[in-house]
Amino acid sequence: MDRRKFFRNGSLFALGTSLLNPFDIAASSLDFDDKKRNKKAKNIIVIVSDGMSTGTLNMTDIYLSRKTGKGSNWLQLYKDNKVNRALMDMASANSIVTDSAAASSSWGGGVRINNGALNISANGETHLPIWQKFKKAGKMAGCVTTVPITHATPAGFCINSKRRNDQDFIAEEYLRQGFDVMMGGGNNYFSSEYRKDKRDMYQEFASEGYQVVKTRNEMFAANSGKPILGVFYNDGLPYSKDRENNGELAEKIPTLGEMTQKAIDAMKNNPQGFVLQVEAGKVDWAAHGNDIAGLIYDQAAHDEAIKVAIDFAEQNNDTLVIITTDHGNANPGIIYGKNANDNFDTIQNYKHTNEWILNGFGKETSISQVKERIEYANKFTPTDEEAKLILGYYSDLKSDDGLYNARHLPFEAFAQIQKQHNSVGWISMDHSADYVELAMFGPGSDLLKPFIKNTELHFLMLEAAEVENKF
């Protein structure tokens, strides 16, 4: 098949000939094998660090380099000149600053839509999500994430919905579409105990032949010959750092890398191949909370999933791996100062996230208890004035339906206190309009141009897999 003619009659655009990537210092020395370059992508793995600003990628690489002597797997791919690399414009239909639903839908449906919706335009037009297209072409399809599996990023590849927050409906749609592996958090949207309609979605999935797993060991034991629904927590999964320092959580909750490996193993023997989305969703939640331990350690967990995918792709040269993020968030970075090195290195000794710290306080907490909890978790002791400042926020806490900080905990104030000790600064607590990093390894990576619009990724995946856009 001539790829250059592949979408002549069926696509919104043709990706055109391969261009040398200006980000590569030695582009002329690319060592891609021609046969591998022109090979059809039987499998596609898309790995997304949700809400990853460039500073998050940089800091995690520096953190890993200084702690282990070896940087991140992501940037090692750049250093080894193994990937094609680009920047991607992630604007939604109604804003230069996207939310995760519109961002994922731009990849999933190939059209920019308004923030808050999933593959449905403002005029009501629906756009068939790409994982459904690949299912129709005979491939197995799945998603794994550290947030509810019904959350915006996996949903954008899979279903149509006017509202991203209708997660009960999204759970129902996953069953109706018959996706093969879906794992993450989200018990609130499957259990009859928490669903408003009291439907037992676990029983409904089981009745359709799914293996329903709720612990790490159950996931490992699941038969690869049957579809898998894995739900391991009520909402988003615990942050990696909190899981690491809690034996019960570490035993019960799989890592993102472990879920990625299980999903690959469950689908890799399908004759027509598979497609898999992997999301480090809690990176975004940590950025919303200016939570440095949540951010860096969950980004490192995302990096472990990259290794799982690349290891598989290197052994199976018919697999395209796509590594990216959907938008920036909070734009953190290491701030210049004479103690920046030592300050940043203190994060290596953190035992818990800011979420864990701040959820341990209340109206009755004493100043000494605040100081003791922070010293235990972060290895520094705040002043009495700083402890009083934090406690002041607990006098009138009110819960709401907000997703990222429903209790209105003093995340920003605490991050400002931490900054004196870890030299990490933040510009906000919300999404930003960054052009995002995009890297590709394997067959189809040669189709990547140095700068693309988010919707182009949809058609690139179809072209790489030689699946016609006819559905």
N, C-alpha and C positions, 0 to 999 in steps of 0.2 A: 504494500500500500504506500502511495506517495503522500507523506504527511503534509507536504506543502499544498496539496490540493484537497486535503482531507475535509476541511471545513468550508470549502469554497461556496457550497450551496446551503450549508446548514448552520453556520455560526454567525455571531454578531461581528466577528473579526477573524483575521488570520494572524497567528502569532509571528509569522515571518521567519526569516533565516536567523540562525544563531549569531549572536554578537559577542565579541570578546568583552569581558566584564571589566570596567574601568577600576573596580575596587581591587582587582588582583594585581599585585606588584609585578608578577612574572606571568602574565596571562599566556604568553606564547609558549610557556613550558607546561601547560596543562597536560596531565598524563591520562586523560580519559581515553579508554580504549574505543576505537571507532565502532567496533561491533556492539559494545555495551551502550554507546551513545545512541545508536540507531535502533536498539532493541525495544520492543513493545513492553510497557510496564504492565505486567500481570497483576502486581500488587501495588497499592499506594498506602503509605503511612504518613499521616499529617500530624505533626507534633506542635501543639500550640501552648505557649506560656501566656496565659490570659493577663492582660494589663502590664506587660513587661516593658517598661521604659528602657532606653539604651543604657542608662545608669545602672539598672538592675542587672543587666547582662554583664556590664563591666565589673561591678562590685563583686558579683558572684565568682567571676573568673579570678579576680584579685584575691578574694577570700580563699578560694581553693588553692591558688598558687602559693600563698603565704602559709597555709596550714599544712598542705600535703606535698608541696613542691611540684605539683602538676595542676595545670589550669583546668578549665571546663572542657568537656567533650565538644561542645558547640564551637568554641573558638579554636580548639585544636584542629577541627575540620578546616577552618580558614588557614591556620598556620601550615597545615599539610597540603593545602591547595587541592582539597578533595571535592569541593562543592562549587557550584555556580551560585552567585550571590547577587542580591538586588535590594533595592528599597521599594516599598509598596505604599501607595496612597490609600488610606483606609476610610476616607470620608463616607458618611451615609448620605441618603437622598436629601435629608433636610438639615444636615449640620456637618461642618468640617470636623467636629468632634463626635466620633461614633460611640454607640454603646455596643455591648457584646452581641446583642441580638442582630442588629443591622450588619455588624462586621461579619459574623458567621454566615448570615444570609447572603452577603455579597459573594462569598465563596460557594455557599451551598446552592443558591438559586441563580447565580450569575447576573444579578440585577441589584442595583443599590435601592434600598428601601428606607423608610423612616425609622428612626430609633424606636425601639420598643416592640417592633413586630418581627415575625419570623416568616420570611419568604412570601409575604403578602404586601403588595404595593398599596399606596394610599387610596387608589381608585378601586381597590378590591381585587385586582388581578393577582392570581396565584402563580407561583413559579416552582416547578417541580424540583425538589431538593436533590442534590447530586448523589447522595447515598441511595435514594430510591432509583435513580437512573442506573447506577451500577448494579443494584439488585435485579433490575429488569434485564440487565445484560448477563446475568448468571453469577455475579460475584457475591461472596458473603460480605456482610457489612456490620461494623460495630463501632462503639465509642467507649472510652474509659476516661474517667475524670476524678479530680479530688473534691469537686463540689457536687451537688445533686445531679444525677445523670439526666434529670429533666431540665437542667439549667440551659441558659441561652446558647452557649457555644456548641455543645453536642446537638441540641435541638435544631440549630440553624442548618446543619448538614442533613437533617432527617425528616423534618415535618413542616407543615404550614400552620401558622396560628396568628391571629390578629394581636394577641397579647402574649409576650414572653413569660409573664407571671402566672399564666394559667397552667401551672405545672401538673395539676391533676389530669387535665386534658392531654398534656404532652405524654404522660405515662400511658394513657389509653392509646394514643396514636402509635407509640412504639410497638405495642402489641399488635395493633391492626396491620402495621407495615411489616411485622415479622423480622425485625433486625436480629442478627445472630448472636452478638455479644454486647451487652450493655452493663457497665459496672461503674460504681461510684457511691456517692451518698444519695439521700433522698427518700428515706423510709417514710417521711411525712406524706409523700405523694403516692405510695403504694399500699400502705397499711390501712386496713379498715378502721383502726383505732384513731387515725389522724385525718383521714379524708372526710370532707364534708358530706359526701354521698354515701359514706360507709362501705364502699365497694372494696372487696379484698382483691387487689390487683395481683398479689402473689399467687393466690389460688387460680386466678384467670390465666396468668402466665404458665403456671404449672399444668393446667388443663390443656394448654396448647403445646405441651412437650418441652417447656423450658426447665432447666435445672435452676432452682432458686437457691442462691448461696448468700449467707449473711455473715460469714467469718472468713478470715484469711485461709484457715485450714480447709474449710468447705470449698473455697475457690480452687485451691491446689488439687483437691480430690475430684473436681468436676470432670466429667467425661467430655473429651473434645469432640465426640460425635454428635452432641446435642447442643441446642442453643443455651446460652447462659444469661441469666439476670442476676447480677451481684449488687446488693445494696447493703452497705456496711455501717451506716450511721443515719441518724434522723435527718440532718441537714447536710452541710458540707463536712467532709472528713476532718479530723483534727489536723492541725498544722504538724508538719514533719518533726519539728523540734519538740513539740509537746508529746507527740507519739513516741519519739525516741526515748524520752525520759519518764515514760509511764509503761511499766511492764504489761499491764492488762491491755492497754491500747495497742502496744507493739505486737502482742500475740493475736489480737482480734482483727486489726485493720491492715490490709495489704498496702505496700508502697505503690507509687505510680509505676515504677519500673516493674514490679511484680505483676501488676494488673496488665501492663503492656505485654509482658512475656506470655502470660496466660492467654490473652486475646489472640496473639499471633499463633500460638500453639493450637488453639481451638479452630482457627480458620485456614491455616497454611496448606492443608491437604486438599482444599477445594480445587477441582480441576480448572475452574475458570478464574481462580485467584480470589483476593479479598481486598477490601478497603477498610482502614482503621483510622479513627481520629483519637488522638491522645491529648488530654488537656490538663495542664497544671493550673486549675482554676483558682486555687487559694493564693496564688501570687497576686492576683488582682485584689482579692479581699485584704491581703496584707498591705498592699499599697494604699487602699482606701483608709486603712487604720494607721498609716505611717509606722507599721510594725516591722522593724528591721529583722528580727529573728524569724518571724513568719515569712518575710520576703526572701531572704537569702537562702534559708534552709529549704524552702519549697521550690525555689529556683534550682537549687542543687538537686532536688529530687526529680525535677523536670530533666535535668542534665543526665541523670541516670537512665531515664527513659530513652533519651537520645541514643545512648550507648547500646541499649537493647535493640533498638530499631536499626541502627547502623550495623551492628554485628550480624543481624539477620540479613540485611541487604548485601553485605559483603560476601555472604555465603550463598546468596540467591540473587544473581545479577539481573533478575527480572522485577526487582522491587525498587520503586521510587520513594524516597524519603523526603518529605517537605517539612522544614523547621521554621517556625515564625511566631509572631504574636499578633494580636488583633488591634491593639492600641497601646499607647503609653498610659501611665497612671502615676500621678504624684511626682514624677521625674526626680527621684532621689539621686544623690551622689555624694562622694567623699569630698569634704570641704578642706581647702588648704589650711595648713597650720603646722607649727613646728613639731607638734605631737601627733600628727595625722596617722603616721604609721602605727605607733603604739596604741593609739586610741582605737583605730579600726580593728586591730588584732584582738581587742577585748571581746569582740563578738564571738570569737572562737570559744569563749568560756561561758557563753549564755546557756542557761539550762531550760529556759522557757520563753515563750512569746509574750508580747505586751498584752495580748488578749487574756492569757492565763493570769498574768500579774493583776490586771485591772479588774477582772471578774472576781478576784479574791477579796475585794474591799467592799465596804458598805458603810452605812451611817454610824454604826457602832464601832468601826475600826479605829484603833488608836494610832497616834503618830509613830510610836515605837513599832507597831505591827506593820505599818506601811514601810518603814525603813528596813525592817527585818525581811519582809517578803521580796523587796526589790534587791537587797543585797544577796539573798539566796539565788535569785533568778538571773541577775545581771552582774554580780560581783562588784558593785559599787554601792555606797551608802548615800542616799540623798540627804540634804540638810533638813532641819526641822521645818524651815520655811517652805521648802519644796514639797515635803510631806503634807503640810497644811494646805498648800495650793491644790494638790491632788485630791485631798479629802473634801475640799470645798465643793467639788463637783458632785459629791454623793448626797448632798443635803436635800436635793429635789430631783432625783433621777426619775424619768418617766419613760416607759416603754412605748414604742410605736411599731408600725409595720415596716420600718426601714430595714433593708436587707443586711447592710454591712455594719451598722452600729445602732441597733434598735434601742439599746439602753442609754445611749448618749454618754458613753464612757469617755473619759478625758484622754483620748489617744493623742491628739495633737499636742496637748500640754506636756504629756509624758515624753513624747518624742523630742520636744525641745529641751527637756532636762537631759535626756540621753545624749543629745548632740554634743554636750560638753565633754562627754566621756568616750563617745565612739566616732565623733567627727563626721556623722552622716546627717546631711540636710535634705529637706523636702520642700518643694515649691507649692504643694497643694495637697488635697485629699481626694482628688477626682481625676477623671480621664483627661487626656491631652491629645492634641491633633498631630502627634508624631507621624512622620513617615517611618514605617517599621522595617526591621530586618527580615529578610527572607532568604533561606538557603535551601538548595536542592542537591540531592545525591542520587545517582542512578539513572536509569533510562527515562528520557524526557527532560532531564535537567538542562540539556542543551537548548531547549525551547525558551528558557528564561531570558528575558531582556533585562538590562541594568535597572530600569525603572518601570514599574507597572502599576496599573489601577487594580484595586482589589478584585473587581469582577473578572479580570482576565485570568485569575488563578483557576476559576471554575472551568473555563474552556481549555486551559493548559492541561488540567488533569484528564479531561475527556480525550484530548488529543494524544497525550502520552500513553493512555491505555487503549487507544484506537476504538473508543466507544462513540458511536455516532450520536449527535445531539438531536435525536428524532422523537423523544418521548414527550 
